[in-house]
C-alpha cells in the first residue's frame, strides 16, 4: 500500500521548503516541485502559497492535509498489522537520550518493547545535551529524550515531567542545620545563599545540569571559591561523599546510582528548581501504535524512577 501523493504533500507542509522536504523524502528537488505542481493542476487549485522559497498551506491545502494525515496513519497501522502477520518488518525507531538517563531507561524500555513489537527495531543512542540536539537535527535519531533548554525549530515537545534539581552536601557540612522541612516533600529545603565561597563540583559546560547549576549560583549570588568540573555524575557524588565540595544532581538519577552514605540531598529554596524532561519529535510526525506504546513505557519508567529516587 503506497500513498505517495499524501506523503509528499504532508512532508512539504511540515518542512515548508522544497529543499528540506526533498532531503527527507530522498528525491530530487525538481522532481518534488514538479510533482506538487502537477498535482495542483489535476486538483484545479493550489495547495500551497509560495512566498520566496517558503511553501505555506492554502485553506484548501489545510483541509487536504487534515485528511491526508488520517490516511497515512491508517496506512501505518495496516503496515504494522501486516508485518505482524507476515513476520517481516523494516520499521526502525531511533531515540537519543542523555547518557546518565540511558542507564535507567534503555534496558527497561527495550525489554518490554521487544516483547510487544518484536519486528520493530528500537535503538537508543546516548550523548550529552548538545550531542543529542545535533543528532536530532541531522536526523540520526527520530526523537530525543532530554532536558529541554529551548524550543527547537519545527519540533513538538511532549513533557514527561518537571524534574527537581537537588543540591548534594556532605553530611557534616555546616550549612545543613539551616535546612527546613516542607510537609509532603521527600527532602529538606536549603537556601543556596549560605554556600557562598564554597568549593563546587559541577558537570561540564555542555551538560544540561551545568546550565541549571550556573543559573542557580547566579540567582543566589553564590561565588564559588573553586569549581571542579567532572562529566560523570557518579564521580561527582563520590567526591561530595568525601567532603571535597558541593554538587548537584537530578531526582531521576538517584535510584540507579551507587549509594553514597555520607551524601545528603536538598531541594533548592522555597520553590524548588525543576527542569523540563521532554520527548522531542518533528512537527507532523505520525505516531503509530508502536510509537504510542514506546511513549507509554518511557512515561511509566520516568514515574517509577522519580518515586524510587524520592525514597532514598
Residue pairs with C-beta under 8 A, 6 or more apart in sequence:
1 75
1 78
1 79
3 68
3 71
3 72
3 75
5 39
5 68
6 68
6 69
6 71
6 72
7 25
7 72
8 21
8 25
8 32
8 35
8 36
8 39
9 36
9 39
9 47
9 61
9 64
9 65
9 68
10 65
10 68
10 69
10 72
10 284
11 21
11 24
11 25
11 284
12 18
12 21
12 32
12 36
12 48
12 55
13 48
13 55
13 57
13 61
13 65
13 284
14 21
14 154
14 282
14 283
14 284
15 21
15 24
15 154
16 54
16 55
16 56
17 53
17 54
17 55
18 29
18 32
18 33
18 53
18 55
19 29
19 53
21 32
22 28
22 29
22 31
22 32
24 139
25 32
36 47
36 48
39 47
40 46
40 47
40 48
45 58
45 60
46 58
46 60
46 61
47 57
47 58
47 60
47 61
47 64
48 55
48 56
48 57
48 58
48 61
49 55
49 56
49 57
49 58
49 61
57 64
57 65
69 284
69 286
72 286
73 286
73 287
73 288
76 286
76 288
77 288
77 289
79 91
80 89
80 91
80 288
80 289
80 290
83 89
83 91
83 119
84 119
87 119
88 119
89 119
89 120
89 121
91 119
91 120
91 121
91 290
92 120
92 121
92 122
92 123
93 120
93 121
93 122
93 123
93 142
93 290
93 291
93 294
94 123
94 125
94 140
94 141
94 142
95 122
95 123
95 124
95 125
95 141
95 142
95 143
95 144
95 145
95 294
96 124
96 125
96 126
96 127
96 132
96 135
96 136
96 140
96 141
96 143
96 144
96 145
96 146
97 105
97 106
97 124
97 125
97 126
97 132
97 144
97 145
97 146
98 126
98 127
98 128
98 129
98 132
98 145
98 146
98 147
98 208
99 126
99 127
99 128
100 233
100 250
100 253
101 145
101 252
101 253
102 124
102 126
103 256
104 252
104 253
104 255
104 256
104 301
104 305
105 124
105 145
105 298
105 301
105 302
106 124
106 126
108 297
108 301
109 122
109 124
109 294
109 297
109 298
109 301
110 122
110 124
112 297
113 120
113 122
113 290
113 293
113 294
113 297
114 122
116 290
116 293
117 290
117 293
120 290
122 294
125 135
125 140
125 141
127 135
128 204
128 206
128 207
128 208
128 231
129 146
129 147
129 149
129 206
129 207
129 208
130 206
131 206
132 141
132 144
132 146
133 144
133 146
133 152
135 141
135 144
136 143
136 144
136 152
136 155
136 280
137 152
142 281
142 282
142 285
143 279
143 280
143 281
143 285
144 279
144 280
145 160
145 277
145 278
145 279
145 280
145 298
146 208
146 277
146 278
146 280
147 163
147 208
147 209
147 212
147 275
147 276
147 277
147 278
148 157
148 275
148 276
148 277
148 278
148 280
149 208
149 211
151 157
152 280
154 282
154 283
155 280
155 281
155 282
155 283
156 280
156 281
156 282
156 283
156 285
157 276
157 278
157 279
157 280
158 278
158 279
158 280
158 281
158 295
159 276
159 277
159 278
160 277
160 278
160 279
160 298
160 299
160 302
161 252
161 276
161 277
161 302
161 303
161 306
162 274
162 275
162 276
162 277
163 250
163 251
163 252
163 274
163 275
163 276
163 277
163 306
164 250
164 251
164 267
164 272
164 273
164 274
165 209
165 212
165 213
165 216
165 248
165 249
165 250
165 251
165 268
165 272
165 273
165 274
165 275
166 187
166 248
166 249
166 250
166 251
166 254
166 265
166 266
166 267
166 268
167 190
167 192
167 195
167 246
167 247
167 248
167 265
167 266
167 267
167 268
168 236
168 237
168 240
168 246
168 247
168 248
168 249
168 263
168 264
168 265
168 266
169 175
169 176
169 190
169 240
169 246
169 263
169 264
169 266
170 240
170 241
170 242
170 243
170 262
170 263
170 264
171 262
171 263
171 264
172 243
172 262
173 243
173 246
173 264
175 190
175 194
175 195
176 190
176 264
178 190
178 191
178 194
179 188
179 189
179 190
179 266
180 188
180 189
180 190
181 188
181 189
182 189
182 267
182 270
185 267
185 272
186 310
186 311
187 265
187 266
187 267
187 310
188 266
188 267
189 266
189 267
189 268
189 269
189 270
189 272
190 266
190 267
190 268
190 269
191 220
191 268
191 269
192 216
192 217
192 220
192 222
192 268
192 269
193 220
193 221
193 222
195 222
195 246
196 221
196 222
196 223
197 223
197 224
197 225
198 222
198 224
198 225
198 245
198 246
199 224
199 225
199 226
199 227
199 228
199 244
199 245
199 246
200 213
200 217
200 224
200 226
200 227
200 228
200 245
200 246
200 247
201 227
201 228
201 229
201 230
201 236
201 239
201 240
201 244
201 245
201 246
201 247
202 210
202 213
202 214
202 227
202 228
202 229
202 230
202 236
202 247
202 248
203 209
203 210
203 213
203 229
203 230
203 231
203 233
203 236
203 248
204 210
204 229
204 230
204 231
205 211
205 229
207 231
208 275
209 233
209 248
209 249
209 250
209 275
212 248
212 273
212 275
213 248
216 222
216 248
216 268
216 273
217 223
217 224
220 269
226 245
228 239
228 244
228 245
230 236
230 239
233 249
233 253
233 257
234 257
234 258
236 247
236 248
236 249
237 247
237 249
237 257
237 258
237 260
237 263
238 258
238 260
239 245
239 247
240 246
240 247
240 260
240 263
241 260
241 261
241 262
241 263
242 262
243 262
249 257
249 265
250 275
251 306
251 309
251 310
252 277
252 302
252 305
252 306
252 309
253 309
254 265
254 308
254 309
254 312
255 305
255 308
255 309
255 312
256 305
259 312
265 312
277 302
279 295
279 298
287 295
